[in-house]
Amino acid sequence: MTVLAQQLVLGLLIGSLYGLAAAGLSLVFGVLKVLNVAHGELIMLGGYGAFWAVALLGMDPFAALALVVPAALVLGAVLFLGLFGFVMRADEETRIKNSLLIGFGLALALHALAVQLWTADERSIPTPYGGAVITVAGLSLPVVRLLTLALAFALIGALHLLLAHWRWGQAIRAAAEDWQAALLTGIDVRRAYLLAFAMGTALAGAAGTLVTIGYSISPSIGLEWTLKALIVVVLAGLGSMLGTFTGGLALGVAEAVSAAAFGGPYREVVGLVIFVVVLLVRPRGLFGR
Amino acid sequence: MLEVQGLEVAHGDVRALDGVSLTVGAGEIVALLGPNGAGKSTLLLTIAGLLRPRAGRVTWDGEDLRRVSPHLVVERGLAMVPEGRRLFGSMTVEENLALGAFAPRARAARERSLERVYALFPALRERRRQVVRSLSGGQQQMVAVGRAMMTNPRLLMLDEPSLGIAPRLVDAILDSLVDINRGGVAVFLVEQNVRAALALAHRAYVLEQGRIAAHGPAADLLEDPHVRQAYLGPFGR
């Protein structure tokens, strides 16, 4: 029983990062109707950015967020202006197809770049508080992963508040709901798209940082994280960031349960099963509008 | 103020507008009548900048609008209530209205505009925290007109504001246009309800198959045999 409970807790902890990873993908997909399949590579890049900040600048791993997030924001703006912005003129169907092509190309390029810069080895960031564990009711909770969960939740909360109350956050939601109506109310929709994409990339950077701290990264983790994020987006549906975060937690728990019930290899299967079942039973997702 | 000259617009190979010219002056109410598919919506969307003309031009205070992005057309004082309202359904009444005042010039006048909209439609003040999707069609139309008024326009274009609305509320919407006009805003109205539109308007144009078939003072068009036969029924109802 304790073993299962322990697995559930670890599932929740990793699930918070699934939620954070999915939030960026969901924002970009929901607003721009562009599926960025290089989202996982952006997470990977964020992870290496944090790795560098710690290794070269000697920063505290969690403080690296303060460097990685703004840098990712700028990178996102550059990627929108240089690549994804061009598909926005097309109608929705063409837009998704073309964005897939751009995304796959970008994913390959970023993967190759990461192998060049950081080699194909797995890396992680050692923290000063490294292996510290809190024991509650017989469950051991790694301090570092507890912190990543808290930070992931805080970031999602901040994003939620930005979208709800910030002027441009409301503009982004308006553009997501009806871009033509948004134009007719005087909103610069292209700028709203640029902001949404930049924020999505910043979320990927933050997720990557936390993954590197709590777990590990290598240049090839991109696809895996894109898939996890996609499963969570399908499970949770579009339109609510808190819903997306909950979806991430749910995927983490589902993985833990299936690994405990059927054995380790089934951890990766359950997500795909969820993916298919949700699409069949409730295509707009649990919390979708 | 608004001048349209020789406008030609096509949807693919289908020609929707075929050399349309018209003007709307400051402070005027101008109605645009015509059967379904005549190109009325196309004309409004082209003026607003959402569709690009193949030939002809749209000028506003002498400025060519063809290269101006739609959100900047709004900033220049030309607002539009699109067909079917196109509100942000998951947001509240007040959020929808606030988004109308998004651009800098409108934001400066935001408080005053909001009071004006609530004075125009008192029902909206009571429901300002309500999600728009839960309102009736007529109330939604009030929000749509209100949102456009929040942009602080000098010309308000409306595409079929009475479509799908309870008759009782149609009058409220159309009456509000007179109030809006008294406040110094020109109104360019596309409307199926020809009699009501002509009662309201100073002048009117009739658009048929992409061309202006008739135009003149509203009172004259009411007496025009072609208009009476085609739009007011054999007995002029």
Interface residues (C-beta under 8 A of the other chain):
Chain A: R167 Q170 A171 R173 A174 E177 D178 Q180 A181 A182 L183 L184 T185 G186 I187 D188 V189 G239 R289
Chain B: A48 G49 L50 S69 P70 H71 V74 E75 A79 M80 P82 R86 L87 F88 G89 S90 M91 E95 A98 L99 G100 F102 A103 A106 R147 A148 M150 T151
